[in-house]
Amino acid sequence: MKVVVSIKRVVDHNIRVRPKADGSDVDTANLKMSINPFDEHAVEEAVRLKEAGVVSEVVAVTIGHAQHQDVLRHALAMGADRAILIDGDADLSSRATAKVLLAIAQREQPDLFLLGKQAIDADAAETGQMLAALWNVGQGTFASRIVINGGKALVTREVDGGQETVELALPAVVTADLRLNEPRYLKLPNLMQAKKKPLETLSLAELGVDTSSHLQLVKVEEPPARAPGIKVASVQELVEKLRHDARISL
């Protein structure tokens, strides 16, 4: 059984980003980059399935340029067997990303395609769903538990007000929630071994994927600052403030 895990290189989650002075995009110059946290949970789950004897091969894939190899090496150090770098623009739309991942799915023919439920930069939470639709397979989103049994996947997923368990015939697409597991701490020997594992580079031209988008980034800006709160001396004063200042009908 083969698992492909899609990962993305994003600004480290501990760093607060700011827009560029001209508002054209987020300023990422000289910022620490790392693997998207949700994708790291997806890699961890794939490696755990391999350690349990359910999976025979774990393949990590990302879209970007040479500097994006660092997140692939991170996945290899976690336990992935090999990695694929799709050499191209990393800032693709969700649909374009799903089309690239579809080409990888058709090339690798995995039994399970794992990815994080969302990337912490775009926060779209839609690539996995789009991939499943394009690939015409079942999907289990926001997964907090995955059990593989007899050619099927039982996926417990987070929904409003509780949890839901769905059964998917393989191949399938599953997106990982943070509750799925706790990613392992990487030790130096694992990082050194990752350098010896195969890392293949493919171009978008080789995959024959059109990544043009109908979306255009117009402007990036910080949310407006909130006005400071005030203290009131009585309930009556609070009611008056709500009625006249906030214009709330009571």
N, C-alpha and C positions, 0 to 999 in steps of 0.2 A: 504494500500500500504506500502510495506517494502523497506527500503533502507539500503544497506550495504556499509560502507565506509572503505576502506583500508588505513591505515596510517603507516608511517615509522618513526623510531627514528633515527635522524641524528645529527651531530655536529651542534650547533647553527649557524645560517647563519651569525652572526656578528663576528664569530671567524675565523681567518685564519689558516688553517691546514697546516701541514708540514709532509713530509715522515719520516719514521723511519730511523735511522742511517744506517741500513743495506739495506734499500730500499725495504723491504719485504711488506710493507703496509703503510697506513696513520697512523700516531701516534695520537691516540685519548685518550691517558691516561690523566686523570684529566681535561678533557675538558668538558665544559657545553654541555649537549645534550638536544634536544628539538624536537618537532613534525616537520616533513618536511613541509615547508611553503605551497607548492602546495596542500598537503593533508589537511592542516588546512582550506584552501579555500573550499575543497570538503566537509569537515565536516560542515562548516558554511552554505553551500548551502543546505545540507540535513536537517539541523535544521530549516532553513528558510522555506523549503517546508513543514516541519511538522507544523511550526507555522502558515502557510497559510492554514492548513487543508487538504493539498494534500496528505501528508504522515502520517501514523499512528505510525510507529516505525522506529527508526534509530539505527543501530547496527554498532559499530566500531570494527575493527579487525586489529591486527598487529602480526608480526612474530618476536620472540625473546625469551628472558628469563625473569626472575622475574623483573629485573631492567627496562624492557620495559613497565611495567605497568604505568609508569608516563605519557607516551603519551596517553595511553588509558584513564586515569583519566582526562587528559586535554580535550579529546573529550567528555567524560561524563559531565565535567563541562560546556562545550559549549552547551550541550543539548541532546547528544546522550542518548538513553534509557538503553542500556546495551553494554557490551564489551566482546570480545573474544581474548584471548592471545593464539597464536599457539606457544607452547614451542618447540623451535628449533633454529638452526643457523640463525641469522638475515642476514648474508652476503650471501644470496642465489643469484644465477643468475636470470635474468629476467624471463627466461622460468620456472625455478623451482618455483619462486614466483607465477607466473601465474597459475601453476598447483595446488599450495596450495590454492590460492584464488578460483580456479574452484571448489575444494572440498568444500569450504565454501559456494559458490554459490549453489551447489547441495544440501547442507545440509540445508541452510536457505531459499532457493527459493525466493530471493528478486525480486522485480519488477525493481529495478534500482541498479546498482553497480557503486559507485563513487570512484574515486581515483585521486590523483594529476597527472598532465601530466608527471611529472618526479620527481625523488628524487635528491636533490642537492648534494648528494655524488657521485653517479654513473653517473648521468646526461644521462641515457640511453633513457628515454622517449619511452619505448616499452612495459612495463608490461601490461598496459591497452589494447593495441592492441592484445597482445598475449592472454590475458584472453578472450577477445571477440571472437577470432578465436577458442580457445579451447572450449568455451561455445556455440559457433555457434549462436551468437546473434549480433545485430547491434551495432555499435560503433560511438560515437561522441567525437572526440579528441580535445584538446586545447579549451575547451568550455569557452566562455565569457558570455553566457546566456543560461538558461535552462527553458523551459516552458512545464509543463505536462498538457495534455488535451486529455481526452477520450481514455486512454490506449496507448497514443503515447507521445513521447518526441520531442519537437522542440528544437534543439541545434544549437545555433549560435557559430561558431568556427572561430578561428583566422587562416587565411591562408596568403600565400605570396601575398602582394598587397591589402589586404582587409579582408572581412569577408564572410563566407558561412553559410547558414542555412540548416540543414538536418533534416528530419523527421524520427524518429526511432520508430519501434514497440517495445513495452515492452514485456519481459525484455530486457535491453540494458546495455551497459557499456559506461560511460561518464568520461572523464578525464578533470580535472579542470585547467584552466589557472589562472594567478593572477588577471586578469581583471574581473573574474566572480563576485567577491564581496569583501567586506572588513570585515575580521573576527572580531568578537566582543571582547571587552576587558573583561577578566574574573575577576569577583569580588569574594571576600573571601567567601560569602555565597554559591556561585555556586561551588567553590572548596570543601567546606565542604560537600555539598549535594552529590557531585560526589563519595565520599567515601562510601556512602550508596547504590549506584547503583550496580547491579549485574555485576561481572566480572568473566567470565568462562575461565578456562584453559584447552586447548586440546593439545595432543601430536601429532607429525607428524605420529606416528604409528597408532593412532586412526583414522586419516584421510586416512591412507593407500596410502600416496603419496611418490613416489620416487623422491628425490630432488638431486640426483647425477648430476654432470655437466661435460660437455666435455671441459669447459673453465678452464684455470689455470692462476692465477695472477702471472706474471713473475717478474715484477719490478715496483716500483712507484718512480718517481723522479720529481723534480720541473722543469718547463720549463727553457731553458737556458736564462741567463740574456741578455737583449738587449743592444747593443752597444749605448753609448751616442750620441746624435745628435750633429751636428756642424752648425755653422753659415757661410754663404757664403756672399761674398761682392757684387756679381753681378749675373745676370742671366747667363752670359757666364760661370762663374765659376761653377754654379749649373749644367749646361749642361755638362761641362767637368767631374765633379764628377760622374754624372749619367752614362756617357759613359765609363769612365775608371775604377772607383771604384766599382760601382754597376753593370757594364757591361750591361746597358740597351741601346737598339738600339733606336735612335731617328731620 
